[in-house]
Amino acid sequence: MGTVTTLTLPVYGMNCANCAISLENAFNKIEGIEAQVNFTLESALINFSNNIDHRTTLSDILQVLEQKGYQTDTETILLSATGWHCISCANKTAQILNKQPLVIEAQSNLATETVQIRTIQGALTQQKITELSQSVPYQLTLKSKTNLDVQHQQKMAQQQRANQKALFTIVIAMLLSLPFLISMVNMSLNDHQPLLAPWSEFLLATPVQFFIGWRFYKGAWSSLKTYSTNMDVLVVLGSSAAYFYSLILFLSGSDMPLYFESSTLVISLVTLGKYLEHRAKQSTSTAINALMSLRPNKARVKKGKKFIEVDIEDIQVDDLVEVAIGEKVAVDGIVIEGKSHIDESLLTGESNPILKQRNSAVIAGSINGDGVLLIKTTAVGEQTTLNKIISLVENAQMSKAPVMQLVDKISAVFVPVVLVIAAMTFLSWYLISNDFQQSLICTVSVLVIACPCALGLATPTAVVVGTGVAAQHGILIKDIKTLQQAHRLRTVIFDKTGTLTQGNGRITEIVNLTGDNNMLLSKLNALQAGSKHPIANAIKSYCLKHNISISSADQVQAINGEGVHGMINGFAVIAGNQRIMTRFGIEIPNAYLQAASQQQGSLVYIAENGQFSGYITIVDQIRPESEPAIQALQKRHINTVILSGDKHTTVKKISQQLQVDQYFSELKPQEKLAHLQSLQQQHDVAMVGDGVNDAPALAAADVSIAMGSGSDVAKQSASITLMRSDPRLVATAIDISKATWRKIQQNLFWAFIFNSIAIPAAALGYLNPAIAGAAMACSSITVLTNSLLLKRFKD
């Protein structure tokens, strides 16, 4: 990449030229870079010396920015990897990339054959990505953000061709190996008399060794070039030792036994095992493949009076798109004409088609049922719900569970340790028995059976299947730490409004001291116009239904957990609970306080120009799914708690109806957080919420869960998002976490126990190379098959 790598870094937050000078001095203290900071352009030009390891350089730069209170833009780039054979290949790729100047962090995933690079936005151009990929011994291809559907189809076609080629190779390998198998059976039945002549063994073994086995030689050389070792090194050392020893005996005319069958069967069986492993690995990503297949290539957009078919990338926000019967919805949008039932099962997990009519929201990727729809586009491309789901699932699958960090450390030293064990095996056998052939066979068996594929696949395959199963049930898990942690939960905390209740309450009472209810509601509507809170939605719906016009408000400001205030027609108007009234010194007459306290529902007090004006009561119905959701958690011995900012009588009644274990009412966001932290001192706690006022508690919870209908802030704070507003999915998410964690434990157990038993057995002479190769292949397939059993999960 040249002698110097240059990066233009945007810097936000500098206030003066001295800020730039101070920042430049701080940057230049970092080893291996020279920086110039320009206050006017709000950017820094950084030159990286290529003579040092830049593993932490960008992280150090970002830390300096954070310490000084400045910001920059980062992005994540996805690359597809070709040529990986085991966990060592994937780990080595990440290790090399992490040393590059423009990489903040690189992560590799063997199960999905993907590399994820976090970098400065715009730093890695197409040319630099090409140069970056040349630094690793494997082919890396940028996963383009545009035309993802076409790229997915091309990848599937390429995958099919690769599978056909691999299958053809295996057929050739098995045909060439079959005579050796027959000869081995014959020798066991006929007093060890060989069936094949030495020259025929040589002719059969040579193409297998160098044609079928070329991929192992290539992989081993790529690994050794970067001063590392992987599975291919073990296979090449073991098979080559048997082949070349036999070749020397054959060329010298010796009548000693040949071991061409060992080298041939090892390569053939390992190749067969890798093929079966690869096909099983492909099956782990069926959830992502199913989601990707939902994206159509084209759509019909209304231009004037005509509909024109255009590429999906050319559709813009506010375009009018027609969706015919049986078609996939191309974009997120709002129905403006037509009525139809839509199948959203692959997106939200909802099995029943949902009726969509005028003003209903539709999601890209859902399937239109029985009517033609005209929709107005609200999101396209990467902003559609479908693409966000795919991105979230892919990111979750890319991340590593904490247990995987231990596995990575073990895998990094595993192959070198095996090489030492193999050397000790050879020396021990030779010194004890003085039998070179027996020493060689035992050594080859150790090298072949010790491949760490099962260990490397144990965690990522279970994670890929587990997150895919969760997505199919309408549960988006954003990080693997959550997937590993959710099964340990002992308490689940719920917000009330919009979580356990439907969030579309109705106004049941209006107490107005000014006498004009419509004017009072008009002012309330003006204050709530920019809010998506369930109480705001109830006010908007009432005004729309009763044709109440909206007033004009400015200087509107919300206070989380209390209410809103602003200026309307020159007067200060305040709306919210009793706390916001106290904050602004508004006195509520005792008579109204007592009357309001007897009401069942949420109360919104109103004050105008410093004087109490009245209140409205909003009743929100409990979701029909809430009671079975609470019961499902209690059956799993999980404590249930409600934390709500609503008044005591309302929270108490709902808590009694749902039979939750504990409830707390009239809480500010900070008080919700304090209750949650108190419970965390005893065990792991989950928080389920949907509003802005839930964000602090969601961020602090061990596992945070946002309802799909909730605010964007809640979804951003949460580690799990429920695509449909069904609290029963909380128990399902915990069950999926338990099932996935159980599979990870089982896989790691079998991987460790296999190597713990097989390596000593091979070293002691109980396994020959052919059996060792078959056993190694079976270990990987066993781990993959066990992970795939997660697909049978039923909620």
TORRO-375413 format. One line per field, with one value per residue (C-alpha): x, y, z; residue in three letters; chain. Coordinates in steps of 0.1 Angstrom, whole numbers, plus 5000, padded with zeros to 4 digits. Example, Ala and Ser with C-alpha at 12.3 -4.5 7.8 and 13.67 -1.06 7.14 Angstrom:
x	(5123  5137)
y	(4955  4989)
z	(5078  5071)
rest	(ala  ser)
kette	(A  A)
This chain:
x	(5000  5030  5054  5028  4990  4970  4937  4915  4896  4865  4866  4835  4833  4865  4857  4889  4923  4938  4916  4931  4967  4961  4945  4974  4999  4980  4978  5015  5023  5008  5036  5038  5017  5021  4990  4979  4946  4928  4903  4887  4881  4872  4894  4928  4952  4970  4999  5006  5041  5040  5070  5052  5022  4991  4970  4958  4966  4931  4917  4942  4932  4895  4904  4922  4891  4869  4891  4890  4853  4854  4836  4841  4822  4828  4813  4812  4823  4814  4837  4830  4859  4869  4894  4891  4893  4892  4891  4928  4922  4895  4915  4946  4927  4913  4948  4964  4936  4938  4974  4964  4964  4928  4912  4898  4887  4883  4862  4860  4833  4841  4804  4793  4826  4824  4848  4835  4858  4850  4868  4865  4837  4850  4885  4883  4876  4872  4909  4920  4898  4914  4949  4938  4926  4960  4975  4958  4963  4926  4902  4881  4852  4833  4796  4781  4754  4737  4719  4723  4697  4716  4748  4730  4718  4753  4767  4742  4750  4787  4781  4761  4789  4815  4794  4791  4829  4836  4812  4830  4863  4850  4837  4871  4888  4865  4869  4907  4905  4881  4908  4928  4897  4891  4928  4927  4896  4914  4945  4926  4908  4938  4967  4979  4985  4984  4959  4975  5009  5033  5031  4993  4993  5016  4994  4963  4978  4996  4966  4949  4979  4986  4953  4927  4950  4962  4938  4955  4990  4978  4962  4992  5016  4993  4993  5031  5038  5022  5041  5011  4997  4963  4944  4959  4994  4985  4968  4998  5024  5005  4996  5030  5049  5031  5032  5068  5080  5061  5075  5111  5105  5087  5115  5142  5126  5122  5098  5088  5051  5039  5015  5000  4966  4971  4979  4951  4924  4933  4930  4899  4881  4891  4880  4846  4843  4851  4824  4798  4809  4806  4771  4759  4775  4755  4723  4731  4724  4690  4673  4694  4690  4652  4652  4674  4651  4622  4638  4623  4645  4619  4587  4560  4562  4534  4547  4518  4490  4512  4530  4566  4587  4620  4649  4645  4675  4658  4628  4627  4609  4573  4571  4538  4543  4517  4518  4498  4482  4508  4538  4564  4562  4593  4596  4583  4553  4518  4487  4469  4446  4433  4428  4445  4458  4496  4518  4546  4555  4592  4596  4577  4570  4532  4517  4483  4480  4473  4446  4461  4439  4442  4468  4482  4519  4535  4570  4593  4596  4560  4539  4506  4476  4442  4441  4460  4476  4490  4515  4534  4571  4585  4618  4640  4672  4692  4666  4638  4628  4638  4674  4677  4666  4692  4719  4710  4710  4743  4760  4748  4762  4795  4800  4816  4802  4824  4831  4844  4873  4886  4881  4901  4930  4930  4928  4957  4981  4963  4981  5016  5009  4997  5030  5049  5028  5033  5071  5071  5050  5075  5105  5089  5078  5111  5132  5111  5104  5131  5103  5103  5071  5051  5065  5055  5019  5012  5026  5005  4974  4981  4985  4953  4929  4939  4925  4907  4877  4851  4865  4863  4828  4813  4802  4797  4775  4752  4751  4742  4714  4702  4700  4683  4657  4651  4646  4621  4601  4602  4630  4660  4691  4717  4747  4758  4766  4728  4722  4746  4733  4695  4693  4706  4678  4659  4639  4621  4610  4581  4571  4533  4521  4525  4543  4517  4489  4480  4493  4463  4443  4411  4400  4372  4369  4376  4375  4379  4378  4378  4346  4357  4368  4376  4400  4416  4421  4434  4461  4470  4472  4496  4520  4519  4522  4558  4555  4549  4541  4508  4492  4501  4486  4454  4450  4457  4432  4405  4411  4411  4379  4361  4375  4393  4418  4453  4467  4501  4527  4564  4592  4578  4600  4594  4605  4610  4586  4567  4551  4556  4553  4554  4540  4505  4492  4516  4506  4526  4508  4519  4506  4516  4515  4515  4553  4555  4529  4550  4581  4564  4547  4511  4487  4461  4430  4426  4391  4404  4434  4410  4386  4414  4429  4398  4399  4411  4435  4463  4459  4471  4469  4467  4478  4476  4495  4504  4469  4454  4430  4418  4427  4418  4417  4430  4422  4445  4434  4457  4471  4454  4489  4501  4486  4500  4533  4535  4524  4550  4578  4566  4565  4602  4607  4614  4603  4581  4581  4562  4580  4557  4555  4517  4496  4495  4458  4461  4494  4480  4449  4468  4494  4466  4449  4481  4493  4528  4551  4560  4550  4562  4543  4548  4584  4607  4631  4660  4639  4632  4669  4676  4650  4666  4701  4689  4676  4708  4727  4709  4709  4707  4678  4660  4640  4612  4600  4589  4593  4618  4615  4626  4659  4681  4668  4671  4707  4716  4698  4717  4693  4672  4641  4622  4587  4585  4559  4581  4601  4634  4653  4640  4650  4685  4690  4678  4698  4667  4638  4605  4592  4556  4543  4537  4552  4550  4580  4601  4598  4605  4637  4648  4640  4660  4689  4688  4686  4715  4737  4729  4741  4773  4781  4773  4794  4824  4821  4822  4850  4872  4863  4870  4905  4912  4905  4915  4949  4962  4946  4964  4997  4994  4988  4951  4941  4955  4955  4925  4903  4918  4908  4872  4869  4881  4855  4828  4837  4831  4799  4786  4791  4774  4745  4740  4738  4713  4690  4682  4661  4635  4629  4592  4578)
y	(5000  5023  5037  5059  5055  5088  5093  5124  5124  5146  5162  5178  5200  5222  5257  5276  5274  5265  5235  5223  5229  5210  5181  5180  5178  5150  5131  5134  5118  5086  5064  5059  5088  5124  5146  5181  5194  5221  5241  5257  5225  5206  5177  5161  5148  5118  5100  5064  5050  5015  5004  4996  4975  4997  4973  5000  5032  5041  5031  5055  5083  5078  5077  5111  5125  5112  5125  5160  5159  5157  5133  5117  5094  5056  5029  4991  4973  4937  4914  4879  4855  4826  4799  4795  4759  4762  4785  4793  4807  4830  4841  4848  4870  4891  4893  4906  4931  4944  4955  4977  5015  5022  4994  5001  4965  4935  4904  4872  4845  4810  4799  4828  4832  4869  4896  4928  4958  4989  5020  5057  5066  5069  5058  5025  5033  5005  5007  5006  4976  4958  4967  4956  4922  4916  4916  4884  4849  4846  4862  4890  4905  4937  4930  4960  4980  4985  4958  4933  4910  4906  4901  4874  4856  4857  4843  4815  4806  4807  4785  4760  4758  4754  4726  4708  4711  4698  4669  4660  4661  4638  4613  4611  4608  4580  4561  4563  4553  4523  4498  4507  4499  4466  4458  4466  4443  4416  4418  4414  4383  4367  4367  4403  4395  4428  4429  4458  4459  4486  4504  4504  4519  4546  4554  4556  4576  4603  4621  4620  4634  4663  4669  4662  4673  4705  4726  4714  4722  4757  4764  4752  4774  4804  4798  4792  4824  4844  4825  4806  4771  4757  4724  4722  4721  4690  4672  4680  4669  4636  4626  4637  4617  4585  4592  4602  4574  4549  4566  4562  4525  4520  4537  4518  4485  4476  4448  4466  4474  4506  4532  4548  4537  4559  4591  4584  4576  4605  4631  4615  4612  4647  4661  4643  4656  4692  4689  4676  4702  4730  4719  4717  4752  4766  4753  4773  4806  4797  4824  4851  4835  4835  4871  4881  4862  4885  4915  4919  4932  4956  4974  4994  5031  5056  5083  5106  5083  5053  5027  5021  4992  5004  4988  4986  5009  5037  5041  5073  5083  5095  5075  5057  5020  4995  4960  4933  4902  4877  4901  4910  4946  4964  4992  5004  5026  5037  5023  5051  5030  4994  4967  4934  4908  4909  4880  4893  4860  4859  4895  4896  4859  4867  4836  4851  4875  4911  4933  4964  4993  5031  5046  5012  5008  4980  4965  4957  4920  4912  4893  4908  4885  4892  4928  4954  4981  5015  5025  5058  5050  5060  5042  5026  5007  5003  5022  4997  4975  4944  4956  4968  4933  4916  4940  4934  4896  4897  4919  4897  4866  4885  4892  4868  4854  4858  4821  4823  4845  4815  4792  4816  4816  4778  4775  4799  4775  4742  4734  4742  4720  4692  4694  4691  4660  4645  4649  4634  4605  4597  4600  4579  4551  4550  4550  4523  4500  4510  4506  4535  4524  4522  4555  4571  4557  4568  4603  4606  4595  4622  4649  4639  4634  4666  4691  4718  4722  4710  4734  4763  4756  4748  4783  4803  4776  4775  4813  4816  4791  4806  4842  4829  4810  4841  4863  4838  4842  4880  4885  4905  4899  4926  4911  4876  4886  4890  4856  4841  4861  4858  4823  4834  4859  4856  4889  4906  4942  4956  4991  4994  5017  5004  4973  4954  4976  4982  5018  5031  5044  5064  5096  5087  5119  5156  5179  5215  5246  5269  5255  5248  5212  5215  5244  5225  5194  5215  5229  5195  5182  5210  5201  5164  5168  5157  5128  5091  5083  5063  5092  5115  5091  5089  5127  5128  5101  5118  5151  5134  5116  5147  5170  5192  5215  5217  5249  5263  5257  5267  5263  5228  5208  5174  5163  5126  5109  5141  5158  5186  5224  5251  5284  5286  5320  5337  5317  5291  5257  5227  5192  5160  5143  5158  5161  5185  5207  5207  5216  5247  5257  5248  5242  5215  5220  5191  5184  5176  5156  5134  5130  5122  5097  5076  5074  5042  5053  5077  5113  5143  5176  5209  5243  5276  5308  5295  5284  5248  5243  5207  5172  5143  5106  5081  5044  5019  4983  4955  4935  4901  4885  4901  4877  4846  4864  4869  4833  4819  4837  4826  4790  4794  4806  4842  4870  4896  4933  4964  4998  5026  5063  5061  5067  5041  5030  5023  5004  4984  4974  4962  4944  4925  4916  4902  4887  4901  4895  4932  4966  5002  5033  5070  5066  5090  5075  5079  5061  5032  5030  5029  5001  4981  4986  4974  4942  4937  4933  4900  4885  4892  4915  4922  4954  4955  4989  5010  5046  5074  5074  5037  5043  5048  5015  4997  5008  4997  4963  4930  4922  4950  4943  4969  4964  4967  4995  5015  5047  5047  5057  5026  5004  5020  5013  4977  4946  4927  4941  4923  4928  4925  4940  4907  4904  4866  4868  4877  4841  4828  4849  4834  4799  4805  4818  4787  4764  4781  4782  4745  4737  4757  4738  4705  4714  4725  4694  4670  4690  4689  4654  4642  4657  4646  4610  4608  4624  4600  4570  4579  4585  4551  4534  4525  4544  4541  4573  4563  4558  4590  4610  4596  4603  4639  4645  4630  4653  4684  4670  4661  4696  4711  4686  4693  4731  4725  4707  4742  4747  4724  4749  4755  4782)
z	(5000  4995  5020  5037  5041  5043  5060  5060  5093  5098  5132  5148  5178  5175  5186  5177  5161  5195  5196  5163  5176  5208  5190  5165  5193  5209  5176  5170  5203  5189  5176  5138  5126  5116  5118  5106  5119  5100  5121  5091  5072  5104  5095  5102  5076  5091  5076  5088  5087  5072  5092  5124  5136  5135  5155  5180  5161  5150  5184  5200  5176  5185  5222  5218  5201  5229  5256  5240  5234  5196  5172  5139  5116  5115  5093  5090  5058  5051  5030  5018  5022  4999  5006  5044  5056  5093  5123  5120  5085  5097  5128  5108  5083  5112  5128  5096  5089  5125  5118  5089  5094  5083  5103  5137  5143  5120  5130  5111  5111  5098  5098  5075  5057  5063  5075  5092  5093  5113  5099  5095  5071  5036  5045  5027  4991  4965  4956  4992  4999  4969  4983  5017  5005  4989  5024  5033  5017  5009  4985  5000  4981  4991  4999  4981  4998  4965  4945  4974  4958  4926  4946  4967  4936  4921  4954  4954  4918  4925  4956  4935  4910  4937  4953  4919  4914  4949  4944  4911  4929  4957  4932  4915  4949  4960  4927  4930  4967  4962  4951  4983  5004  4986  4991  5028  5032  5012  5033  5065  5051  5033  5057  5049  5012  4992  4963  4944  4928  4939  4906  4906  4942  4930  4899  4921  4950  4930  4915  4948  4966  4942  4923  4950  4978  4960  4981  5013  4999  4988  5022  5041  5020  5025  5062  5065  5045  5073  5100  5112  5111  5104  5096  5061  5076  5096  5066  5043  5068  5076  5041  5026  5051  5042  5005  5001  5025  5003  4971  4983  4990  4957  4936  4955  4947  4984  4994  5026  5030  5013  5028  4997  5010  5041  5022  4997  5022  5045  5017  5003  5036  5048  5015  5018  5054  5044  5016  5040  5066  5040  5029  5065  5072  5043  5060  5091  5072  5058  5078  5063  5028  5033  5043  5013  4989  5000  4982  4947  4918  4903  4911  4892  4900  4890  4867  4857  4847  4838  4858  4848  4859  4875  4893  4931  4936  4915  4937  4958  4990  4983  4950  4944  4940  4929  4944  4925  4940  4951  4947  4973  4986  4973  4998  5032  5028  5036  5018  5000  4979  4981  5007  5011  5035  5038  5049  5072  5088  5077  5090  5122  5130  5128  5112  5102  5073  5084  5068  5053  5041  5037  5060  5070  5071  5050  5051  5023  5018  5030  5005  4992  4993  4978  4966  4946  4967  4959  4985  4991  4998  5032  5031  5004  5001  5033  5053  5048  5077  5058  5052  5088  5099  5076  5088  5125  5121  5101  5127  5155  5136  5130  5167  5191  5223  5253  5254  5218  5230  5251  5221  5199  5223  5224  5186  5182  5200  5191  5159  5172  5202  5180  5160  5192  5202  5167  5170  5205  5192  5164  5187  5215  5192  5174  5206  5222  5192  5167  5142  5117  5100  5131  5143  5110  5110  5146  5138  5107  5127  5153  5126  5108  5137  5156  5131  5152  5128  5153  5180  5156  5144  5179  5188  5155  5139  5170  5171  5133  5136  5170  5157  5125  5144  5166  5135  5121  5153  5150  5175  5165  5186  5181  5198  5208  5244  5248  5233  5258  5287  5283  5296  5330  5336  5369  5367  5338  5343  5322  5315  5315  5288  5253  5266  5287  5275  5238  5238  5219  5248  5246  5264  5288  5308  5303  5333  5320  5341  5311  5296  5260  5257  5220  5226  5255  5233  5204  5227  5240  5204  5195  5224  5215  5177  5176  5201  5195  5231  5236  5255  5227  5202  5222  5221  5184  5177  5197  5179  5145  5153  5165  5138  5164  5147  5160  5175  5166  5193  5196  5221  5228  5252  5267  5302  5303  5328  5334  5304  5279  5279  5253  5240  5223  5212  5236  5266  5284  5284  5305  5302  5321  5355  5389  5390  5361  5378  5409  5389  5375  5408  5395  5424  5418  5440  5464  5452  5417  5431  5451  5422  5398  5422  5420  5382  5365  5338  5331  5340  5320  5340  5321  5331  5311  5319  5354  5363  5366  5337  5343  5333  5310  5318  5292  5296  5279  5275  5285  5256  5254  5252  5284  5309  5291  5288  5325  5332  5307  5326  5360  5348  5340  5376  5365  5387  5369  5379  5366  5367  5356  5357  5359  5390  5418  5415  5377  5381  5410  5392  5361  5382  5401  5368  5354  5387  5384  5414  5421  5409  5414  5403  5397  5389  5370  5345  5370  5396  5372  5367  5404  5410  5381  5395  5429  5414  5394  5427  5432  5397  5359  5350  5317  5309  5285  5273  5244  5253  5255  5293  5293  5275  5307  5322  5288  5285  5320  5320  5315  5287  5271  5250  5230  5216  5178  5181  5205  5200  5180  5211  5229  5199  5198  5235  5234  5226  5215  5194  5192  5156  5167  5199  5217  5252  5249  5227  5258  5270  5235  5233  5266  5254  5222  5243  5265  5235  5217  5248  5254  5218  5223  5255  5238  5208  5229  5250  5220  5204  5235  5244  5209  5208  5244  5236  5199  5201  5228  5211  5178  5196  5213  5180  5183  5152  5116  5094  5074  5105  5119  5088  5089  5126  5122  5095  5117  5146  5125  5110  5144  5157  5127  5128  5165  5157  5129  5154  5167  5136  5152  5179  5186  5209)
rest	(met  gly  thr  val  thr  thr  leu  thr  leu  pro  val  tyr  gly  met  asn  cys  ala  asn  cys  ala  ile  ser  leu  glu  asn  ala  phe  asn  lys  ile  glu  gly  ile  glu  ala  gln  val  asn  phe  thr  leu  glu  ser  ala  leu  ile  asn  phe  ser  asn  asn  ile  asp  his  arg  thr  thr  leu  ser  asp  ile  leu  gln  val  leu  glu  gln  lys  gly  tyr  gln  thr  asp  thr  glu  thr  ile  leu  leu  ser  ala  thr  gly  trp  his  cys  ile  ser  cys  ala  asn  lys  thr  ala  gln  ile  leu  asn  lys  gln  pro  leu  val  ile  glu  ala  gln  ser  asn  leu  ala  thr  glu  thr  val  gln  ile  arg  thr  ile  gln  gly  ala  leu  thr  gln  gln  lys  ile  thr  glu  leu  ser  gln  ser  val  pro  tyr  gln  leu  thr  leu  lys  ser  lys  thr  asn  leu  asp  val  gln  his  gln  gln  lys  met  ala  gln  gln  gln  arg  ala  asn  gln  lys  ala  leu  phe  thr  ile  val  ile  ala  met  leu  leu  ser  leu  pro  phe  leu  ile  ser  met  val  asn  met  ser  leu  asn  asp  his  gln  pro  leu  leu  ala  pro  trp  ser  glu  phe  leu  leu  ala  thr  pro  val  gln  phe  phe  ile  gly  trp  arg  phe  tyr  lys  gly  ala  trp  ser  ser  leu  lys  thr  tyr  ser  thr  asn  met  asp  val  leu  val  val  leu  gly  ser  ser  ala  ala  tyr  phe  tyr  ser  leu  ile  leu  phe  leu  ser  gly  ser  asp  met  pro  leu  tyr  phe  glu  ser  ser  thr  leu  val  ile  ser  leu  val  thr  leu  gly  lys  tyr  leu  glu  his  arg  ala  lys  gln  ser  thr  ser  thr  ala  ile  asn  ala  leu  met  ser  leu  arg  pro  asn  lys  ala  arg  val  lys  lys  gly  lys  lys  phe  ile  glu  val  asp  ile  glu  asp  ile  gln  val  asp  asp  leu  val  glu  val  ala  ile  gly  glu  lys  val  ala  val  asp  gly  ile  val  ile  glu  gly  lys  ser  his  ile  asp  glu  ser  leu  leu  thr  gly  glu  ser  asn  pro  ile  leu  lys  gln  arg  asn  ser  ala  val  ile  ala  gly  ser  ile  asn  gly  asp  gly  val  leu  leu  ile  lys  thr  thr  ala  val  gly  glu  gln  thr  thr  leu  asn  lys  ile  ile  ser  leu  val  glu  asn  ala  gln  met  ser  lys  ala  pro  val  met  gln  leu  val  asp  lys  ile  ser  ala  val  phe  val  pro  val  val  leu  val  ile  ala  ala  met  thr  phe  leu  ser  trp  tyr  leu  ile  ser  asn  asp  phe  gln  gln  ser  leu  ile  cys  thr  val  ser  val  leu  val  ile  ala  cys  pro  cys  ala  leu  gly  leu  ala  thr  pro  thr  ala  val  val  val  gly  thr  gly  val  ala  ala  gln  his  gly  ile  leu  ile  lys  asp  ile  lys  thr  leu  gln  gln  ala  his  arg  leu  arg  thr  val  ile  phe  asp  lys  thr  gly  thr  leu  thr  gln  gly  asn  gly  arg  ile  thr  glu  ile  val  asn  leu  thr  gly  asp  asn  asn  met  leu  leu  ser  lys  leu  asn  ala  leu  gln  ala  gly  ser  lys  his  pro  ile  ala  asn  ala  ile  lys  ser  tyr  cys  leu  lys  his  asn  ile  ser  ile  ser  ser  ala  asp  gln  val  gln  ala  ile  asn  gly  glu  gly  val  his  gly  met  ile  asn  gly  phe  ala  val  ile  ala  gly  asn  gln  arg  ile  met  thr  arg  phe  gly  ile  glu  ile  pro  asn  ala  tyr  leu  gln  ala  ala  ser  gln  gln  gln  gly  ser  leu  val  tyr  ile  ala  glu  asn  gly  gln  phe  ser  gly  tyr  ile  thr  ile  val  asp  gln  ile  arg  pro  glu  ser  glu  pro  ala  ile  gln  ala  leu  gln  lys  arg  his  ile  asn  thr  val  ile  leu  ser  gly  asp  lys  his  thr  thr  val  lys  lys  ile  ser  gln  gln  leu  gln  val  asp  gln  tyr  phe  ser  glu  leu  lys  pro  gln  glu  lys  leu  ala  his  leu  gln  ser  leu  gln  gln  gln  his  asp  val  ala  met  val  gly  asp  gly  val  asn  asp  ala  pro  ala  leu  ala  ala  ala  asp  val  ser  ile  ala  met  gly  ser  gly  ser  asp  val  ala  lys  gln  ser  ala  ser  ile  thr  leu  met  arg  ser  asp  pro  arg  leu  val  ala  thr  ala  ile  asp  ile  ser  lys  ala  thr  trp  arg  lys  ile  gln  gln  asn  leu  phe  trp  ala  phe  ile  phe  asn  ser  ile  ala  ile  pro  ala  ala  ala  leu  gly  tyr  leu  asn  pro  ala  ile  ala  gly  ala  ala  met  ala  cys  ser  ser  ile  thr  val  leu  thr  asn  ser  leu  leu  leu  lys  arg  phe  lys  asp)
kette	(A  A  A  A  A  A  A  A  A  A  A  A  A  A  A  A  A  A  A  A  A  A  A  A  A  A  A  A  A  A  A  A  A  A  A  A  A  A  A  A  A  A  A  A  A  A  A  A  A  A  A  A  A  A  A  A  A  A  A  A  A  A  A  A  A  A  A  A  A  A  A  A  A  A  A  A  A  A  A  A  A  A  A  A  A  A  A  A  A  A  A  A  A  A  A  A  A  A  A  A  A  A  A  A  A  A  A  A  A  A  A  A  A  A  A  A  A  A  A  A  A  A  A  A  A  A  A  A  A  A  A  A  A  A  A  A  A  A  A  A  A  A  A  A  A  A  A  A  A  A  A  A  A  A  A  A  A  A  A  A  A  A  A  A  A  A  A  A  A  A  A  A  A  A  A  A  A  A  A  A  A  A  A  A  A  A  A  A  A  A  A  A  A  A  A  A  A  A  A  A  A  A  A  A  A  A  A  A  A  A  A  A  A  A  A  A  A  A  A  A  A  A  A  A  A  A  A  A  A  A  A  A  A  A  A  A  A  A  A  A  A  A  A  A  A  A  A  A  A  A  A  A  A  A  A  A  A  A  A  A  A  A  A  A  A  A  A  A  A  A  A  A  A  A  A  A  A  A  A  A  A  A  A  A  A  A  A  A  A  A  A  A  A  A  A  A  A  A  A  A  A  A  A  A  A  A  A  A  A  A  A  A  A  A  A  A  A  A  A  A  A  A  A  A  A  A  A  A  A  A  A  A  A  A  A  A  A  A  A  A  A  A  A  A  A  A  A  A  A  A  A  A  A  A  A  A  A  A  A  A  A  A  A  A  A  A  A  A  A  A  A  A  A  A  A  A  A  A  A  A  A  A  A  A  A  A  A  A  A  A  A  A  A  A  A  A  A  A  A  A  A  A  A  A  A  A  A  A  A  A  A  A  A  A  A  A  A  A  A  A  A  A  A  A  A  A  A  A  A  A  A  A  A  A  A  A  A  A  A  A  A  A  A  A  A  A  A  A  A  A  A  A  A  A  A  A  A  A  A  A  A  A  A  A  A  A  A  A  A  A  A  A  A  A  A  A  A  A  A  A  A  A  A  A  A  A  A  A  A  A  A  A  A  A  A  A  A  A  A  A  A  A  A  A  A  A  A  A  A  A  A  A  A  A  A  A  A  A  A  A  A  A  A  A  A  A  A  A  A  A  A  A  A  A  A  A  A  A  A  A  A  A  A  A  A  A  A  A  A  A  A  A  A  A  A  A  A  A  A  A  A  A  A  A  A  A  A  A  A  A  A  A  A  A  A  A  A  A  A  A  A  A  A  A  A  A  A  A  A  A  A  A  A  A  A  A  A  A  A  A  A  A  A  A  A  A  A  A  A  A  A  A  A  A  A  A  A  A  A  A  A  A  A  A  A  A  A  A  A  A  A  A  A  A  A  A  A  A  A  A  A  A  A  A  A  A  A  A  A  A  A  A  A  A  A  A  A  A  A  A  A  A  A  A  A  A  A  A  A  A  A  A  A  A  A  A  A  A  A  A  A  A  A  A  A  A  A  A  A  A  A  A  A  A  A  A  A  A  A  A  A  A  A  A  A  A  A  A  A  A  A  A  A  A  A  A  A  A  A  A  A  A  A  A  A  A  A  A  A  A  A  A  A  A  A  A  A  A  A  A  A  A  A  A  A  A  A  A  A  A  A  A  A  A  A  A  A  A  A  A  A  A  A  A  A  A  A  A  A  A  A  A  A  A  A  A  A  A  A  A  A  A  A  A  A  A  A  A  A  A  A  A  A  A  A)
